[in-house]
């Protein structure tokens, strides 16, 4: 049935065809543009236009992923070196990276907040481990393994009734003895599945994947992801009042991560069913909402920007709504042409665009499949959407 669906899409011209040759996959123009706009010569991803001209660890992590997709090892190395030297006290094997660096109130450059952010740390570890395999660089593999060990020891906790769970950071998200704040957008299931696949005897990753899938399923009772949610030891998942029960610029990543998952991932069908209301909202309103109350489903009346539309493109394909996906891609490109997004919007769009145009895929076990390594069927062309 799934094969027939994709065949039908190809007939009506909704699939983006694989590019013609390996050379056409060798250069990723949008990544080159991102480097020119946001990455310094020494490997710092700059939130251009922000008051502090700051750098966040998530930006370093995402850029490392993009460099790997683009087979840009020199840039990967610069990004890693800057991250280690400036965010991890010179040693990423011992210190989780601080989450934000920039110009402080006294006008001096340096770490502004040393608390790490687990979403960045997870992606950095993933990038290091996959880069170690793809480029046969044992140093990356060893560093990724040590980073994972520090993530488990410092950024997880065993929550009553939920089990071992990823915390947003080592400090600040356990306000009461029986209450924790969690972030659904910190959970890319394919990345956790890759850790399970890599380390099958390390049961903590199986536990973290299990609690992460529960978080994604159970914290969105109306089918919309929240910026933040709460876990109560007795009452389970609760609406997060501090974030006004809102889903917005953080939460849009939930739909993006789900859309990027391999179509045979055993958890995907249930996840897509959970978030089907987002598909229906896009169909009714023409775009994702900029902000939505995840309990009463009210919005601020605004539709999301170009990066919101780009973010839901893979999700809509996974939800078997290819026409909607194409419409959202066209909307994102139109809005982007009218006003170019900043750092964060460009990051979201790069994830979606790289997948949409076939520069990478995730395997069912979470392994990264960049097009430059060749098609798994032996064809060196970029991936088609039908895969």
Short mmCIF file of the C-alpha atoms (twelve columns), coordinates in Angstrom:
data_MODEL
# 
_entry.id   MODEL 
# 
loop_
_atom_site.group_PDB 
_atom_site.id 
_atom_site.type_symbol 
_atom_site.label_atom_id 
_atom_site.label_alt_id 
_atom_site.label_comp_id 
_atom_site.label_asym_id 
_atom_site.label_seq_id 
_atom_site.Cartn_x 
_atom_site.Cartn_y 
_atom_site.Cartn_z 
_atom_site.pdbx_PDB_model_num 
ATOM 1   C CA . UNK A 1   0.000  0.000  0.000   1 
ATOM 2   C CA . UNK A 2   2.814  2.400  0.911   1 
ATOM 3   C CA . UNK A 3   4.626  1.622  -2.364  1 
ATOM 4   C CA . UNK A 4   1.423  2.220  -4.313  1 
ATOM 5   C CA . UNK A 5   0.973  5.576  -2.560  1 
ATOM 6   C CA . UNK A 6   4.409  6.798  -3.619  1 
ATOM 7   C CA . UNK A 7   3.894  5.479  -7.165  1 
ATOM 8   C CA . UNK A 8   0.692  7.499  -7.371  1 
ATOM 9   C CA . UNK A 9   2.538  10.603 -6.152  1 
ATOM 10  C CA . UNK A 10  5.140  10.166 -8.871  1 
ATOM 11  C CA . UNK A 11  2.437  9.876  -11.515 1 
ATOM 12  C CA . UNK A 12  0.823  13.161 -10.535 1 
ATOM 13  C CA . UNK A 13  4.208  14.852 -10.344 1 
ATOM 14  C CA . UNK A 14  4.290  15.508 -6.609  1 
ATOM 15  C CA . UNK A 15  7.577  13.799 -5.883  1 
ATOM 16  C CA . UNK A 16  10.748 15.800 -6.171  1 
ATOM 17  C CA . UNK A 17  12.942 13.685 -8.464  1 
ATOM 18  C CA . UNK A 18  16.364 12.525 -7.451  1 
ATOM 19  C CA . UNK A 19  19.056 14.805 -8.787  1 
ATOM 20  C CA . UNK A 20  20.905 13.587 -11.793 1 
ATOM 21  C CA . UNK A 21  24.381 12.761 -10.584 1 
ATOM 22  C CA . UNK A 22  26.712 12.482 -7.643  1 
ATOM 23  C CA . UNK A 23  28.195 15.854 -8.582  1 
ATOM 24  C CA . UNK A 24  24.812 17.513 -8.131  1 
ATOM 25  C CA . UNK A 25  24.810 16.287 -4.538  1 
ATOM 26  C CA . UNK A 26  28.391 17.277 -3.823  1 
ATOM 27  C CA . UNK A 27  27.662 20.964 -3.170  1 
ATOM 28  C CA . UNK A 28  24.776 22.092 -0.986  1 
ATOM 29  C CA . UNK A 29  24.227 25.749 -1.996  1 
ATOM 30  C CA . UNK A 30  22.007 26.614 0.966   1 
ATOM 31  C CA . UNK A 31  24.667 25.382 3.393   1 
ATOM 32  C CA . UNK A 32  27.261 27.538 1.658   1 
ATOM 33  C CA . UNK A 33  24.912 30.513 2.012   1 
ATOM 34  C CA . UNK A 34  24.317 29.742 5.712   1 
ATOM 35  C CA . UNK A 35  28.067 29.713 6.330   1 
ATOM 36  C CA . UNK A 36  28.479 33.062 4.613   1 
ATOM 37  C CA . UNK A 37  25.627 34.632 6.571   1 
ATOM 38  C CA . UNK A 38  26.013 33.168 10.051  1 
ATOM 39  C CA . UNK A 39  29.333 31.368 10.634  1 
ATOM 40  C CA . UNK A 40  32.551 33.174 11.533  1 
ATOM 41  C CA . UNK A 41  35.901 32.204 10.084  1 
ATOM 42  C CA . UNK A 42  36.846 30.384 13.287  1 
ATOM 43  C CA . UNK A 43  33.639 28.335 13.476  1 
ATOM 44  C CA . UNK A 44  31.191 30.326 15.600  1 
ATOM 45  C CA . UNK A 45  27.520 30.315 14.563  1 
ATOM 46  C CA . UNK A 46  26.315 33.863 15.221  1 
ATOM 47  C CA . UNK A 47  22.726 34.883 15.800  1 
ATOM 48  C CA . UNK A 48  23.212 37.899 13.570  1 
ATOM 49  C CA . UNK A 49  21.080 40.843 14.647  1 
ATOM 50  C CA . UNK A 50  20.633 39.762 18.267  1 
ATOM 51  C CA . UNK A 51  21.639 42.418 20.827  1 
ATOM 52  C CA . UNK A 52  24.478 40.276 22.168  1 
ATOM 53  C CA . UNK A 53  25.477 38.828 18.785  1 
ATOM 54  C CA . UNK A 54  25.307 35.627 20.741  1 
ATOM 55  C CA . UNK A 55  26.005 32.007 19.982  1 
ATOM 56  C CA . UNK A 56  23.989 29.138 21.426  1 
ATOM 57  C CA . UNK A 57  25.185 25.559 21.710  1 
ATOM 58  C CA . UNK A 58  22.208 24.380 19.656  1 
ATOM 59  C CA . UNK A 59  23.479 26.461 16.731  1 
ATOM 60  C CA . UNK A 60  26.897 24.826 16.940  1 
ATOM 61  C CA . UNK A 61  25.242 21.402 17.087  1 
ATOM 62  C CA . UNK A 62  22.978 21.955 14.099  1 
ATOM 63  C CA . UNK A 63  25.802 23.413 12.021  1 
ATOM 64  C CA . UNK A 64  27.952 20.367 12.772  1 
ATOM 65  C CA . UNK A 65  25.119 18.194 11.474  1 
ATOM 66  C CA . UNK A 66  24.789 20.270 8.299   1 
ATOM 67  C CA . UNK A 67  28.552 20.198 7.724   1 
ATOM 68  C CA . UNK A 68  28.427 16.414 7.921   1 
ATOM 69  C CA . UNK A 69  25.505 16.254 5.469   1 
ATOM 70  C CA . UNK A 70  27.516 18.484 3.105   1 
ATOM 71  C CA . UNK A 71  30.727 16.433 3.507   1 
ATOM 72  C CA . UNK A 72  32.383 19.602 4.781   1 
ATOM 73  C CA . UNK A 73  34.908 18.156 7.212   1 
ATOM 74  C CA . UNK A 74  37.079 21.317 7.492   1 
ATOM 75  C CA . UNK A 75  34.046 23.315 8.618   1 
ATOM 76  C CA . UNK A 76  32.955 20.520 10.971  1 
ATOM 77  C CA . UNK A 77  36.381 20.643 12.583  1 
ATOM 78  C CA . UNK A 78  36.258 24.430 12.990  1 
ATOM 79  C CA . UNK A 79  32.797 24.245 14.563  1 
ATOM 80  C CA . UNK A 80  33.920 21.505 16.935  1 
ATOM 81  C CA . UNK A 81  37.089 23.335 17.916  1 
ATOM 82  C CA . UNK A 82  35.256 26.592 18.646  1 
ATOM 83  C CA . UNK A 83  32.607 24.755 20.667  1 
ATOM 84  C CA . UNK A 84  35.176 22.922 22.733  1 
ATOM 85  C CA . UNK A 85  37.418 25.925 23.316  1 
ATOM 86  C CA . UNK A 86  34.696 28.461 24.146  1 
ATOM 87  C CA . UNK A 87  31.715 26.536 25.509  1 
ATOM 88  C CA . UNK A 88  33.329 23.472 27.119  1 
ATOM 89  C CA . UNK A 89  36.272 24.986 28.970  1 
ATOM 90  C CA . UNK A 90  38.631 23.542 26.385  1 
ATOM 91  C CA . UNK A 91  37.648 19.917 26.952  1 
ATOM 92  C CA . UNK A 92  34.400 18.514 25.596  1 
ATOM 93  C CA . UNK A 93  35.248 15.095 27.016  1 
ATOM 94  C CA . UNK A 94  34.898 16.467 30.558  1 
ATOM 95  C CA . UNK A 95  32.505 19.414 30.277  1 
ATOM 96  C CA . UNK A 96  29.101 19.754 28.693  1 
ATOM 97  C CA . UNK A 97  29.017 22.952 26.616  1 
ATOM 98  C CA . UNK A 98  27.516 26.128 28.063  1 
ATOM 99  C CA . UNK A 99  24.323 27.004 26.248  1 
ATOM 100 C CA . UNK A 100 24.989 30.684 25.429  1 
ATOM 101 C CA . UNK A 101 28.068 32.784 24.677  1 
ATOM 102 C CA . UNK A 102 28.225 36.411 23.628  1 
ATOM 103 C CA . UNK A 103 28.645 39.981 24.810  1 
ATOM 104 C CA . UNK A 104 27.614 40.425 28.441  1 
ATOM 105 C CA . UNK A 105 26.174 43.498 30.123  1 
ATOM 106 C CA . UNK A 106 29.679 44.833 30.707  1 
ATOM 107 C CA . UNK A 107 30.487 44.548 27.021  1 
ATOM 108 C CA . UNK A 108 32.874 41.609 27.459  1 
ATOM 109 C CA . UNK A 109 32.776 38.470 25.330  1 
ATOM 110 C CA . UNK A 110 32.401 35.076 26.929  1 
ATOM 111 C CA . UNK A 111 29.968 32.584 28.435  1 
ATOM 112 C CA . UNK A 112 26.756 34.299 29.499  1 
ATOM 113 C CA . UNK A 113 25.088 31.252 31.063  1 
ATOM 114 C CA . UNK A 114 27.119 28.114 31.788  1 
ATOM 115 C CA . UNK A 115 24.100 25.826 32.197  1 
ATOM 116 C CA . UNK A 116 24.187 23.305 29.302  1 
ATOM 117 C CA . UNK A 117 21.201 22.572 27.038  1 
ATOM 118 C CA . UNK A 118 20.507 18.899 26.440  1 
ATOM 119 C CA . UNK A 119 18.989 19.363 22.984  1 
ATOM 120 C CA . UNK A 120 22.308 20.749 21.756  1 
ATOM 121 C CA . UNK A 121 24.313 18.129 23.612  1 
ATOM 122 C CA . UNK A 122 22.306 15.269 22.090  1 
ATOM 123 C CA . UNK A 123 22.829 16.610 18.558  1 
ATOM 124 C CA . UNK A 124 26.546 17.266 19.125  1 
ATOM 125 C CA . UNK A 125 27.037 13.708 20.373  1 
ATOM 126 C CA . UNK A 126 25.077 12.329 17.415  1 
ATOM 127 C CA . UNK A 127 27.098 14.415 14.955  1 
ATOM 128 C CA . UNK A 128 30.386 13.272 16.459  1 
ATOM 129 C CA . UNK A 129 29.454 9.596  16.393  1 
ATOM 130 C CA . UNK A 130 28.102 9.657  12.851  1 
ATOM 131 C CA . UNK A 131 31.062 11.735 11.650  1 
ATOM 132 C CA . UNK A 132 33.386 9.194  13.211  1 
ATOM 133 C CA . UNK A 133 31.799 6.514  11.038  1 
ATOM 134 C CA . UNK A 134 31.429 8.532  7.849   1 
ATOM 135 C CA . UNK A 135 34.913 10.035 7.876   1 
ATOM 136 C CA . UNK A 136 36.655 7.151  9.670   1 
ATOM 137 C CA . UNK A 137 37.813 9.499  12.423  1 
ATOM 138 C CA . UNK A 138 38.200 7.601  15.699  1 
ATOM 139 C CA . UNK A 139 38.746 10.835 17.643  1 
ATOM 140 C CA . UNK A 140 35.196 11.927 16.862  1 
ATOM 141 C CA . UNK A 141 33.783 8.580  17.939  1 
ATOM 142 C CA . UNK A 142 35.645 8.598  21.242  1 
ATOM 143 C CA . UNK A 143 34.601 12.173 21.996  1 
ATOM 144 C CA . UNK A 144 30.975 11.396 21.148  1 
ATOM 145 C CA . UNK A 145 30.968 8.443  23.509  1 
ATOM 146 C CA . UNK A 146 32.356 10.534 26.370  1 
ATOM 147 C CA . UNK A 147 29.817 13.259 25.684  1 
ATOM 148 C CA . UNK A 148 26.999 10.698 25.853  1 
ATOM 149 C CA . UNK A 149 28.297 9.480  29.185  1 
ATOM 150 C CA . UNK A 150 28.193 13.033 30.558  1 
ATOM 151 C CA . UNK A 151 24.687 13.594 29.168  1 
ATOM 152 C CA . UNK A 152 23.395 10.510 30.984  1 
ATOM 153 C CA . UNK A 153 25.132 11.401 34.241  1 
ATOM 154 C CA . UNK A 154 24.201 15.100 34.288  1 
ATOM 155 C CA . UNK A 155 21.105 15.634 32.116  1 
ATOM 156 C CA . UNK A 156 18.839 12.728 32.965  1 
ATOM 157 C CA . UNK A 157 16.811 11.696 35.982  1 
ATOM 158 C CA . UNK A 158 14.566 8.787  36.907  1 
ATOM 159 C CA . UNK A 159 11.106 10.332 37.176  1 
ATOM 160 C CA . UNK A 160 8.480  8.443  39.213  1 
ATOM 161 C CA . UNK A 161 6.077  6.776  36.809  1 
ATOM 162 C CA . UNK A 162 8.025  7.800  33.706  1 
ATOM 163 C CA . UNK A 163 11.448 6.273  34.157  1 
ATOM 164 C CA . UNK A 164 14.806 7.569  32.998  1 
ATOM 165 C CA . UNK A 165 14.112 10.853 31.220  1 
ATOM 166 C CA . UNK A 166 16.096 13.533 29.416  1 
ATOM 167 C CA . UNK A 167 16.073 16.808 31.339  1 
ATOM 168 C CA . UNK A 168 16.446 20.121 29.503  1 
ATOM 169 C CA . UNK A 169 19.577 20.955 31.514  1 
ATOM 170 C CA . UNK A 170 21.419 19.851 34.654  1 
ATOM 171 C CA . UNK A 171 19.927 22.723 36.677  1 
ATOM 172 C CA . UNK A 172 16.696 24.672 36.832  1 
ATOM 173 C CA . UNK A 173 13.969 22.277 35.689  1 
ATOM 174 C CA . UNK A 174 12.983 20.506 38.891  1 
ATOM 175 C CA . UNK A 175 11.045 23.258 40.706  1 
ATOM 176 C CA . UNK A 176 9.373  20.986 43.276  1 
ATOM 177 C CA . UNK A 177 10.238 17.569 44.706  1 
ATOM 178 C CA . UNK A 178 7.415  15.949 42.699  1 
ATOM 179 C CA . UNK A 179 7.504  18.175 39.586  1 
ATOM 180 C CA . UNK A 180 9.750  18.474 36.516  1 
ATOM 181 C CA . UNK A 181 9.619  20.688 33.414  1 
ATOM 182 C CA . UNK A 182 10.360 18.962 30.101  1 
ATOM 183 C CA . UNK A 183 10.631 20.049 26.494  1 
ATOM 184 C CA . UNK A 184 9.115  17.878 23.717  1 
ATOM 185 C CA . UNK A 185 11.170 19.606 21.019  1 
ATOM 186 C CA . UNK A 186 14.367 18.336 22.653  1 
ATOM 187 C CA . UNK A 187 13.418 14.801 21.546  1 
ATOM 188 C CA . UNK A 188 14.403 13.689 18.010  1 
ATOM 189 C CA . UNK A 189 13.295 10.010 18.166  1 
ATOM 190 C CA . UNK A 190 15.614 8.877  15.369  1 
ATOM 191 C CA . UNK A 191 18.638 10.168 17.260  1 
ATOM 192 C CA . UNK A 192 17.665 8.273  20.401  1 
ATOM 193 C CA . UNK A 193 16.972 5.184  18.299  1 
ATOM 194 C CA . UNK A 194 20.486 5.464  16.895  1 
ATOM 195 C CA . UNK A 195 21.959 5.472  20.386  1 
ATOM 196 C CA . UNK A 196 19.929 2.353  21.232  1 
ATOM 197 C CA . UNK A 197 21.200 0.696  18.049  1 
ATOM 198 C CA . UNK A 198 24.812 1.647  18.757  1 
ATOM 199 C CA . UNK A 199 24.821 0.591  22.384  1 
ATOM 200 C CA . UNK A 200 22.297 -2.267 22.764  1 
ATOM 201 C CA . UNK A 201 23.741 -3.392 26.095  1 
ATOM 202 C CA . UNK A 202 23.477 0.086  27.635  1 
ATOM 203 C CA . UNK A 203 19.899 -0.080 28.885  1 
ATOM 204 C CA . UNK A 204 19.728 3.626  29.692  1 
ATOM 205 C CA . UNK A 205 19.226 4.446  26.010  1 
ATOM 206 C CA . UNK A 206 16.320 2.032  25.702  1 
ATOM 207 C CA . UNK A 207 14.814 3.676  28.779  1 
ATOM 208 C CA . UNK A 208 15.381 7.173  27.427  1 
ATOM 209 C CA . UNK A 209 13.803 6.289  24.090  1 
ATOM 210 C CA . UNK A 210 10.779 4.812  25.874  1 
ATOM 211 C CA . UNK A 211 10.218 7.857  28.097  1 
ATOM 212 C CA . UNK A 212 10.818 10.194 25.154  1 
ATOM 213 C CA . UNK A 213 8.134  8.500  23.058  1 
ATOM 214 C CA . UNK A 214 5.725  8.713  25.987  1 
ATOM 215 C CA . UNK A 215 6.525  12.406 26.330  1 
ATOM 216 C CA . UNK A 216 5.732  13.011 22.669  1 
ATOM 217 C CA . UNK A 217 2.521  10.975 22.771  1 
ATOM 218 C CA . UNK A 218 1.027  11.877 26.127  1 
ATOM 219 C CA . UNK A 219 1.919  15.555 26.451  1 
ATOM 220 C CA . UNK A 220 -0.113 16.525 23.358  1 
ATOM 221 C CA . UNK A 221 -3.683 15.384 24.147  1 
ATOM 222 C CA . UNK A 222 -5.166 17.712 21.505  1 
ATOM 223 C CA . UNK A 223 -2.524 16.948 18.879  1 
ATOM 224 C CA . UNK A 224 -0.335 20.045 19.289  1 
ATOM 225 C CA . UNK A 225 3.121  20.132 20.860  1 
ATOM 226 C CA . UNK A 226 3.813  22.519 23.725  1 
ATOM 227 C CA . UNK A 227 6.828  24.727 24.245  1 
ATOM 228 C CA . UNK A 228 7.182  23.170 27.663  1 
ATOM 229 C CA . UNK A 229 5.247  20.551 29.634  1 
ATOM 230 C CA . UNK A 230 5.317  19.328 33.194  1 
ATOM 231 C CA . UNK A 231 5.592  15.872 34.673  1 
ATOM 232 C CA . UNK A 232 4.011  15.342 38.078  1 
ATOM 233 C CA . UNK A 233 4.931  12.252 40.073  1 
ATOM 234 C CA . UNK A 234 1.268  11.410 40.762  1 
ATOM 235 C CA . UNK A 235 -0.665 13.163 38.005  1 
ATOM 236 C CA . UNK A 236 1.549  12.536 34.984  1 
ATOM 237 C CA . UNK A 237 1.806  15.141 32.229  1 
ATOM 238 C CA . UNK A 238 0.376  18.568 32.998  1 
ATOM 239 C CA . UNK A 239 -0.035 21.825 31.118  1 
ATOM 240 C CA . UNK A 240 2.894  24.159 31.739  1 
ATOM 241 C CA . UNK A 241 1.502  27.437 33.070  1 
ATOM 242 C CA . UNK A 242 4.863  29.204 32.955  1 
ATOM 243 C CA . UNK A 243 4.900  28.964 29.149  1 
ATOM 244 C CA . UNK A 244 1.153  29.729 29.024  1 
ATOM 245 C CA . UNK A 245 0.411  26.268 27.599  1 
ATOM 246 C CA . UNK A 246 1.689  27.551 24.290  1 
ATOM 247 C CA . UNK A 247 3.144  25.823 21.262  1 
ATOM 248 C CA . UNK A 248 5.312  28.041 19.094  1 
ATOM 249 C CA . UNK A 249 8.950  28.568 18.098  1 
ATOM 250 C CA . UNK A 250 10.314 25.697 20.188  1 
ATOM 251 C CA . UNK A 251 7.494  23.273 19.503  1 
ATOM 252 C CA . UNK A 252 7.596  23.573 15.721  1 
ATOM 253 C CA . UNK A 253 10.669 21.344 15.868  1 
ATOM 254 C CA . UNK A 254 8.550  18.424 17.090  1 
ATOM 255 C CA . UNK A 255 6.769  18.174 13.736  1 
ATOM 256 C CA . UNK A 256 10.079 18.619 11.911  1 
ATOM 257 C CA . UNK A 257 11.784 15.760 13.781  1 
ATOM 258 C CA . UNK A 258 8.838  13.442 13.196  1 
ATOM 259 C CA . UNK A 259 8.776  14.190 9.489   1 
ATOM 260 C CA . UNK A 260 12.466 13.369 9.160   1 
ATOM 261 C CA . UNK A 261 12.027 9.883  10.648  1 
ATOM 262 C CA . UNK A 262 12.348 6.810  8.460   1 
ATOM 263 C CA . UNK A 263 8.956  5.695  7.229   1 
ATOM 264 C CA . UNK A 264 9.468  2.197  8.698   1 
ATOM 265 C CA . UNK A 265 10.318 3.434  12.192  1 
ATOM 266 C CA . UNK A 266 8.044  1.389  14.478  1 
ATOM 267 C CA . UNK A 267 6.902  4.458  16.415  1 
ATOM 268 C CA . UNK A 268 6.186  6.748  13.475  1 
ATOM 269 C CA . UNK A 269 2.589  5.762  12.635  1 
ATOM 270 C CA . UNK A 270 1.399  6.359  16.190  1 
ATOM 271 C CA . UNK A 271 3.278  9.645  16.446  1 
ATOM 272 C CA . UNK A 272 1.799  10.920 13.192  1 
ATOM 273 C CA . UNK A 273 -1.669 9.908  14.394  1 
ATOM 274 C CA . UNK A 274 -1.085 11.791 17.651  1 
ATOM 275 C CA . UNK A 275 -0.229 15.002 15.801  1 
ATOM 276 C CA . UNK A 276 -2.763 14.657 12.995  1 
ATOM 277 C CA . UNK A 277 -4.598 17.803 14.217  1 
ATOM 278 C CA . UNK A 278 -1.631 19.868 13.000  1 
ATOM 279 C CA . UNK A 279 -2.115 18.425 9.535   1 
ATOM 280 C CA . UNK A 280 -5.805 19.308 9.708   1 
ATOM 281 C CA . UNK A 281 -5.022 22.835 10.937  1 
ATOM 282 C CA . UNK A 282 -2.670 23.453 8.009   1 
ATOM 283 C CA . UNK A 283 -5.287 22.150 5.587   1 
ATOM 284 C CA . UNK A 284 -7.940 24.480 7.025   1 
ATOM 285 C CA . UNK A 285 -5.855 27.634 7.558   1 
ATOM 286 C CA . UNK A 286 -3.127 27.391 4.933   1 
ATOM 287 C CA . UNK A 287 -0.159 27.272 7.328   1 
ATOM 288 C CA . UNK A 288 0.807  26.266 10.889  1 
ATOM 289 C CA . UNK A 289 -0.167 28.713 13.646  1 
ATOM 290 C CA . UNK A 290 2.525  30.990 14.997  1 
ATOM 291 C CA . UNK A 291 1.254  30.399 18.536  1 
ATOM 292 C CA . UNK A 292 -1.406 27.997 19.775  1 
ATOM 293 C CA . UNK A 293 -2.780 27.158 23.211  1 
ATOM 294 C CA . UNK A 294 -2.370 23.403 23.250  1 
ATOM 295 C CA . UNK A 295 -5.345 22.790 25.552  1 
ATOM 296 C CA . UNK A 296 -8.135 25.017 24.225  1 
ATOM 297 C CA . UNK A 297 -6.648 25.302 20.688  1 
ATOM 298 C CA . UNK A 298 -6.887 29.090 20.474  1 
ATOM 299 C CA . UNK A 299 -4.281 31.082 18.556  1 
ATOM 300 C CA . UNK A 300 -3.030 34.659 18.379  1 
ATOM 301 C CA . UNK A 301 -4.470 34.868 14.891  1 
ATOM 302 C CA . UNK A 302 -1.108 34.847 13.145  1 
ATOM 303 C CA . UNK A 303 0.216  32.126 10.886  1 
ATOM 304 C CA . UNK A 304 3.765  30.893 11.206  1 
ATOM 305 C CA . UNK A 305 6.576  32.353 9.136   1 
ATOM 306 C CA . UNK A 306 8.547  30.782 6.290   1 
ATOM 307 C CA . UNK A 307 10.478 28.451 8.588   1 
ATOM 308 C CA . UNK A 308 7.249  27.158 10.171  1 
ATOM 309 C CA . UNK A 309 5.943  26.154 6.748   1 
ATOM 310 C CA . UNK A 310 9.274  24.572 5.844   1 
ATOM 311 C CA . UNK A 311 9.330  22.658 9.133   1 
ATOM 312 C CA . UNK A 312 6.024  20.909 8.499   1 
ATOM 313 C CA . UNK A 313 6.859  19.827 4.931   1 
ATOM 314 C CA . UNK A 314 8.463  16.477 5.918   1 
ATOM 315 C CA . UNK A 315 5.735  15.973 8.540   1 
ATOM 316 C CA . UNK A 316 2.977  16.437 5.953   1 
ATOM 317 C CA . UNK A 317 4.612  13.930 3.638   1 
ATOM 318 C CA . UNK A 318 4.746  11.467 6.544   1 
ATOM 319 C CA . UNK A 319 1.076  12.231 7.244   1 
ATOM 320 C CA . UNK A 320 0.269  11.290 3.629   1 
ATOM 321 C CA . UNK A 321 -0.697 14.823 2.656   1 
ATOM 322 C CA . UNK A 322 1.688  15.468 -0.265  1 
ATOM 323 C CA . UNK A 323 -0.346 18.272 -1.800  1 
ATOM 324 C CA . UNK A 324 -0.301 20.132 1.503   1 
ATOM 325 C CA . UNK A 325 3.425  19.516 1.803   1 
ATOM 326 C CA . UNK A 326 4.050  21.015 -1.608  1 
ATOM 327 C CA . UNK A 327 1.883  24.017 -0.773  1 
ATOM 328 C CA . UNK A 328 3.826  24.639 2.425   1 
ATOM 329 C CA . UNK A 329 7.146  24.368 0.622   1 
ATOM 330 C CA . UNK A 330 5.981  26.903 -1.945  1 
ATOM 331 C CA . UNK A 331 4.724  29.205 0.815   1 
ATOM 332 C CA . UNK A 332 8.042  28.974 2.662   1 
ATOM 333 C CA . UNK A 333 9.987  29.854 -0.484  1 
ATOM 334 C CA . UNK A 334 7.705  32.789 -1.305  1 
ATOM 335 C CA . UNK A 335 7.944  34.250 2.206   1 
ATOM 336 C CA . UNK A 336 11.686 33.680 2.324   1 
ATOM 337 C CA . UNK A 337 12.114 35.569 -0.939  1 
ATOM 338 C CA . UNK A 338 10.156 38.489 0.500   1 
ATOM 339 C CA . UNK A 339 12.071 38.632 3.781   1 
ATOM 340 C CA . UNK A 340 15.035 36.402 4.579   1 
ATOM 341 C CA . UNK A 341 14.837 34.610 7.925   1 
ATOM 342 C CA . UNK A 342 17.328 35.036 10.732  1 
ATOM 343 C CA . UNK A 343 19.593 32.392 12.218  1 
ATOM 344 C CA . UNK A 344 16.914 30.164 13.793  1 
ATOM 345 C CA . UNK A 345 14.571 30.272 10.827  1 
ATOM 346 C CA . UNK A 346 17.437 29.366 8.514   1 
ATOM 347 C CA . UNK A 347 18.330 26.389 10.704  1 
ATOM 348 C CA . UNK A 348 14.798 25.002 10.551  1 
ATOM 349 C CA . UNK A 349 14.630 25.559 6.815   1 
ATOM 350 C CA . UNK A 350 17.994 23.868 6.247   1 
ATOM 351 C CA . UNK A 351 16.824 20.715 8.040   1 
ATOM 352 C CA . UNK A 352 13.658 20.623 5.932   1 
ATOM 353 C CA . UNK A 353 15.224 21.697 2.656   1 
ATOM 354 C CA . UNK A 354 18.118 19.261 2.952   1 
ATOM 355 C CA . UNK A 355 15.653 16.409 3.404   1 
ATOM 356 C CA . UNK A 356 13.220 17.691 0.779   1 
ATOM 357 C CA . UNK A 357 15.896 18.007 -1.881  1 
ATOM 358 C CA . UNK A 358 17.469 14.674 -1.017  1 
ATOM 359 C CA . UNK A 359 20.764 15.634 0.585   1 
ATOM 360 C CA . UNK A 360 20.202 13.238 3.487   1 
ATOM 361 C CA . UNK A 361 17.935 10.670 5.085   1 
ATOM 362 C CA . UNK A 362 17.826 8.845  8.413   1 
ATOM 363 C CA . UNK A 363 17.865 5.050  8.273   1 
ATOM 364 C CA . UNK A 364 15.302 3.083  10.264  1 
ATOM 365 C CA . UNK A 365 17.912 2.609  13.014  1 
ATOM 366 C CA . UNK A 366 18.647 6.361  13.044  1 
ATOM 367 C CA . UNK A 367 21.916 6.182  11.116  1 
ATOM 368 C CA . UNK A 368 22.616 9.227  8.969   1 
ATOM 369 C CA . UNK A 369 22.519 8.549  5.216   1 
ATOM 370 C CA . UNK A 370 24.079 11.534 3.423   1 
ATOM 371 C CA . UNK A 371 23.678 11.595 -0.345  1 
ATOM 372 C CA . UNK A 372 27.404 12.129 -0.871  1 
ATOM 373 C CA . UNK A 373 28.053 8.614  0.382   1 
ATOM 374 C CA . UNK A 374 25.921 7.241  -2.443  1 
ATOM 375 C CA . UNK A 375 22.428 5.907  -2.628  1 
ATOM 376 C CA . UNK A 376 21.917 2.713  -0.560  1 
ATOM 377 C CA . UNK A 377 20.685 0.994  -3.716  1 
ATOM 378 C CA . UNK A 378 23.916 1.806  -5.496  1 
ATOM 379 C CA . UNK A 379 22.755 4.942  -7.279  1 
ATOM 380 C CA . UNK A 380 24.930 7.945  -6.521  1 
ATOM 381 C CA . UNK A 381 22.120 10.413 -7.118  1 
ATOM 382 C CA . UNK A 382 20.429 12.284 -4.292  1 
ATOM 383 C CA . UNK A 383 17.512 10.646 -2.540  1 
ATOM 384 C CA . UNK A 384 14.055 11.036 -4.017  1 
ATOM 385 C CA . UNK A 385 11.089 11.794 -1.789  1 
ATOM 386 C CA . UNK A 386 9.808  8.300  -2.478  1 
ATOM 387 C CA . UNK A 387 12.433 6.871  -0.146  1 
# 
